[in-house]
């Protein structure tokens, strides 16, 4: 389950707990200042941050921008309705969503649902990107090992490729691990 961080000078965690629970946030933590929020962000991952501006030590713009730039969490900033547009103009380029206070229950629910869905989508993209990076790293290592086998053992590229595949199957390890062994052995020769 996802976790949320509420940054507010007043007690909002209990007020938002029911709505956050309905949307899919199980763990809710509260910070009372920007400094405290930054410390919590450094210690653990959150899916969502709600900033109830103004905070005791800052308005909240810098915290929202910092969070949006440094983490993958969704950021919702709550500001007085009369200054909502001004707040939005400062943080919208960073993907921070701003809502005017007082909040409508339905509007908040829909916004939190959308932020939760976007966070899940972003996590899927990040995981896919990591898998692709791992695959690219494996391809680079296998190509490097093939070059070593071609240069030092006189194999053709096809022979080197089959050699790596066969060793991976025989030893029941990945081609990446075989390539790493070949590279390691040849570096010590």
N, C-alpha and C positions, 0 to 999 in steps of 0.2 A: 504494500500500500504506500501511497505517496505521503509526503510530509509537507507541512506549510509553516512558514515563519511569519508571524504578525508583529510588525514594528509599530508601536503606539505608546503614547504617554498615558493613555487610559486603558482600562481592562477591556480589550476587545476579543480576546481569545474565546471567552465563554459565549459572547454574542455571536461569533462566526462559527463556532464549533459545529452546530447542527447543520448549517448550510454546507460547510466544508466537508462534513461527513457524508452528506447526500451526494456530493459531487465526486467523492473518492479519496479524500484526504483523511488519513487515519490519525496521523501524529501531528499535533499542533503545538508549536513552541512560541513564546512571546518574548520580545526584546523591548526595552523601554527607551533605547537611544540608538543612534546610528553606530556609535562605537561598539555597543553590545551586539548589534546585529552583525557587524563585520567580523567580530570574534566568533560568533556562532556559525557564520558562513565558512570561516576557515576550518572549523572543527567538524562540520557535518554537511551532508548534501540535503537540500530541500528542493521540492518541485515547484513551489510557489512562495513568493514573498508579497505580503500586503503591507504597504506603508501608509499609515494614517497620519498625514501631514497636518500640522508641523510637529516635528520631534523636539525633544528638550535640548539637543545639542546642534541641530541643523534643521533646515526645512524638510529635507528628504530627497531633493533633486540629485545631489551627489551620490547618495546611497543607491538610488534607483539606477543611475547611470553606471556606477561601479558594478552593481550586481548584474545588470544586463550585459556588460562587457566581459566580466570575469567568470560568469557561471552560465549554466544552461537553464536556470530556473526562470519561470514566468514571473513578471513583476506587475503588480497592480498597485497604483498609487491613488489614494483617496484625498481629495482636496475640496475646500469650500467651493460651492457652485459658482460664486462670483469671481473666482480667480482660476477656475478650472482650465479655461482656454490658455491662459498664460503658463500654467504648469505644463499643460500638454505640449505647448510649443518648445519647451526646454527638453522634454524627455522622449517625445514621439519618435525621433530618428533612431532611438536605441531599442525600439520595440516595447517600450513601457506603456501599459494601458492606464489611462487616467479616468476616474469616475468622480463626479461631483457629489458632495454631501449636502443634504441628507440623501441616503441611498434608498432606492426602492428594492424591496426584497426580491422581486422577480428579475429586475435588471442585474442585481448582484449575482443571483443564481445563474443566469444565462452567461454572464461574463466569466464567472468562475468555471463553468462547464467548458466554455470555449478555450480558456487558458489551460485547463487540464488536458483537453484534447490536443492542443498545440504542443504542450510539453511532451505528451506521449509520442506524437509524430516526430518531434525533434530527437527524442531518444532513439527511435527506430532508425532515423537517418544517421545518427552518430554511431550506432552499432553496426549498421551496414558499411559505413565508412571505415570503421576499424577492421571489419572482415576483409574489405578490399585492400587496405593497407597491409594486413598480414599476408594476403595472397600475393601482393606485389613484392613484399620482402622475400617470400618463399621463391618466387620466380627469379628474382635477382640472385639469390644464393645458389639456386640450381644452375642458372646460367654461368655463374662464376665457377662453380665446381666442374661444369662441363668444359669450360675453357681450360681449366687445369688438367683435366683428363686428356683433352685434345693435345695440349702442348707437351705434357710430360709423359703421357702413356701412348701417344700416337694414335689415339682413337679418332674415329669420325664423330661428327656431332650426333648422329643416330646411335652409334655404339655407346657413346658417353651417356646419352639419354636413357637407353635401355639398361646400362650398368647401374645408374642411379635408381631407376624404377625397380629393378630386380633386387638390389640390396635393400631397398625400403620394404619390399614384400617379404623377403627372406628374414630380415631382422625384425619385422613388424613394427617399423617406425616410419615416420613421415619422410618424404623426399627432402624436406627442409633439413631434417636431422642428419640424413645421409650426406647432404651437401655440406653441412657444417663440419662433419667429421672429415670429409675429403679436404676441405679448405684448411682445417686445423692440422691435419697430418702433413699436408704439403708445405705449410708455413714453417713447420719444424724441421723439414728435410733440408 
